[in-house]
Amino acid sequence: MSLNKSKKKFIISGLIVFVTSLLYNGLVHGVLLKSSYEPIRNLLREDMNQKMPLSLLATLAISYLFVLNFTKWSRGEGIKDGIIYGIFFAFLIGLFVDVNQYVMYPLPAHIAGEWFASGMIEFVMNGIILSLIYKKAKEEHVQAIE
Protein backbone atom coordinates (compact mmCIF):
# COMPACT_ATOMS: atom_id res chain seq x y z
CA MET A 1 0.00 0.00 0.00
CA SER A 2 1.46 3.29 -1.08
CA LEU A 3 0.70 6.58 0.62
CA ASN A 4 0.13 9.63 -1.53
CA LYS A 5 2.01 12.86 -0.90
CA SER A 6 -0.76 14.55 1.12
CA LYS A 7 -1.17 11.55 3.45
CA LYS A 8 2.58 11.42 4.04
CA LYS A 9 2.58 15.16 4.78
CA PHE A 10 -0.30 14.66 7.23
CA ILE A 11 1.48 11.81 9.04
CA ILE A 12 4.77 13.70 9.23
CA SER A 13 3.02 16.92 10.33
CA GLY A 14 1.25 15.08 13.14
CA LEU A 15 4.54 13.61 14.32
CA ILE A 16 6.22 17.04 14.21
CA VAL A 17 3.41 18.60 16.28
CA PHE A 18 3.55 15.63 18.69
CA VAL A 19 7.31 15.86 19.24
CA THR A 20 7.21 19.67 19.49
CA SER A 21 4.44 19.43 22.09
CA LEU A 22 6.33 16.82 24.11
CA LEU A 23 9.52 18.88 24.16
CA TYR A 24 7.67 22.12 24.93
CA ASN A 25 5.56 20.58 27.70
CA GLY A 26 8.63 18.93 29.20
CA LEU A 27 10.26 22.35 29.42
CA VAL A 28 7.15 24.08 30.74
CA HIS A 29 5.97 21.52 33.30
CA GLY A 30 9.29 19.93 34.19
CA VAL A 31 11.35 23.10 34.47
CA LEU A 32 9.51 26.43 34.25
CA LEU A 33 6.45 25.55 36.36
CA LYS A 34 8.12 23.01 38.63
CA SER A 35 8.05 25.32 41.66
CA SER A 36 4.39 26.20 40.97
CA TYR A 37 3.45 22.56 41.57
CA GLU A 38 4.86 22.43 45.13
CA PRO A 39 1.63 23.68 46.79
CA ILE A 40 -0.45 21.06 44.96
CA ARG A 41 1.87 18.03 45.33
CA ASN A 42 -0.80 16.32 47.46
CA LEU A 43 -3.29 16.55 44.56
CA LEU A 44 -1.00 14.78 42.08
CA ARG A 45 -1.24 11.03 41.53
CA GLU A 46 1.43 8.94 43.19
CA ASP A 47 1.27 6.58 40.20
CA MET A 48 1.40 9.37 37.60
CA ASN A 49 4.39 7.83 35.80
CA GLN A 50 2.41 4.62 35.30
CA LYS A 51 -0.30 6.66 33.58
CA MET A 52 2.19 8.32 31.21
CA PRO A 53 1.36 6.05 28.23
CA LEU A 54 -2.23 7.30 28.37
CA SER A 55 -1.00 10.89 28.46
CA LEU A 56 1.27 10.25 25.47
CA LEU A 57 -1.60 8.66 23.55
CA ALA A 58 -3.83 11.66 24.33
CA THR A 59 -1.10 14.06 23.17
CA LEU A 60 -0.68 12.07 19.95
CA ALA A 61 -4.45 12.15 19.32
CA ILE A 62 -4.65 15.91 19.98
CA SER A 63 -1.66 16.45 17.67
CA TYR A 64 -3.38 14.70 14.77
CA LEU A 65 -6.72 16.39 15.46
CA PHE A 66 -4.88 19.71 15.49
CA VAL A 67 -3.31 18.94 12.09
CA LEU A 68 -6.51 17.55 10.58
CA ASN A 69 -8.52 20.57 11.62
CA PHE A 70 -5.80 22.92 10.36
CA THR A 71 -5.83 21.28 6.92
CA LYS A 72 -9.60 21.80 6.71
CA TRP A 73 -9.58 25.32 8.17
CA SER A 74 -6.48 26.97 6.68
CA ARG A 75 -6.95 29.40 3.82
CA GLY A 76 -3.31 29.17 2.82
CA GLU A 77 -2.47 32.67 4.03
CA GLY A 78 0.78 31.63 5.67
CA ILE A 79 1.88 32.39 9.20
CA LYS A 80 -1.18 34.58 9.81
CA ASP A 81 -3.35 31.46 9.45
CA GLY A 82 -1.13 29.55 11.86
CA ILE A 83 -1.28 32.26 14.51
CA ILE A 84 -5.05 32.73 14.28
CA TYR A 85 -5.66 28.98 14.27
CA GLY A 86 -3.30 28.46 17.22
CA ILE A 87 -5.08 31.18 19.24
CA PHE A 88 -8.49 29.69 18.45
CA PHE A 89 -7.41 26.15 19.37
CA ALA A 90 -5.66 27.37 22.55
CA PHE A 91 -8.81 29.18 23.69
CA LEU A 92 -10.92 26.11 22.95
CA ILE A 93 -8.64 23.76 24.89
CA GLY A 94 -7.81 26.31 27.59
CA LEU A 95 -11.42 27.13 28.38
CA PHE A 96 -12.45 23.49 28.29
CA VAL A 97 -9.53 22.08 30.31
CA ASP A 98 -7.77 24.77 32.35
CA VAL A 99 -10.84 26.66 33.54
CA ASN A 100 -12.67 23.43 34.40
CA GLN A 101 -9.63 22.11 36.29
CA TYR A 102 -9.59 25.33 38.32
CA VAL A 103 -13.32 24.99 39.06
CA MET A 104 -13.18 21.28 39.94
CA TYR A 105 -9.99 21.12 42.04
CA PRO A 106 -8.49 23.37 44.73
CA LEU A 107 -5.88 24.84 42.39
CA PRO A 108 -4.37 28.27 42.86
CA ALA A 109 -5.61 30.59 40.11
CA HIS A 110 -2.05 31.34 39.00
CA ILE A 111 -1.52 27.68 38.03
CA ALA A 112 -4.60 27.64 35.80
CA GLY A 113 -3.41 30.95 34.34
CA GLU A 114 0.07 29.57 33.71
CA TRP A 115 -1.41 26.49 32.03
CA PHE A 116 -3.61 28.70 29.86
CA ALA A 117 -0.72 30.98 28.86
CA SER A 118 1.66 28.10 28.15
CA GLY A 119 -1.04 26.38 26.10
CA MET A 120 -1.52 29.56 24.09
CA ILE A 121 2.19 29.64 23.29
CA GLU A 122 2.23 25.92 22.45
CA PHE A 123 -0.69 26.00 20.04
CA VAL A 124 0.36 29.24 18.34
CA MET A 125 3.85 27.76 17.87
CA ASN A 126 2.37 24.57 16.41
CA GLY A 127 0.01 26.60 14.23
CA ILE A 128 2.96 28.53 12.80
CA ILE A 129 4.81 25.26 12.15
CA LEU A 130 1.80 23.88 10.25
CA SER A 131 1.36 27.10 8.29
CA LEU A 132 4.95 26.76 7.09
CA ILE A 133 4.51 23.09 6.20
CA TYR A 134 1.21 23.57 4.37
CA LYS A 135 1.84 26.98 2.78
CA LYS A 136 3.81 25.53 -0.13
CA ALA A 137 1.12 22.93 -0.75
CA LYS A 138 -1.51 25.67 -1.10
CA GLU A 139 0.74 27.62 -3.50
CA GLU A 140 1.34 24.47 -5.59
CA HIS A 141 -2.42 23.83 -5.68
CA VAL A 142 -3.10 27.36 -6.98
CA GLN A 143 -0.37 27.03 -9.63
CA ALA A 144 -1.75 23.67 -10.77
CA ILE A 145 -5.17 25.24 -11.32
CA GLU A 146 -3.83 28.18 -13.35
Buried (B, 14 or more C-beta within 10 A) or exposed (E): EEEEEEEEBBEEBBBBBBEBBBEBBEEBBEEEBEEBEEEEEEEEEEEEEEEEEEEEEEBBEBBBEBBEBBBEEBEBEBEEBBBBBBBBBBBEBBEEBBEEEBEEEEBEEEBBBBBBBBBBEBBBBBBBBBBEBBBEBBEEEEEEEE
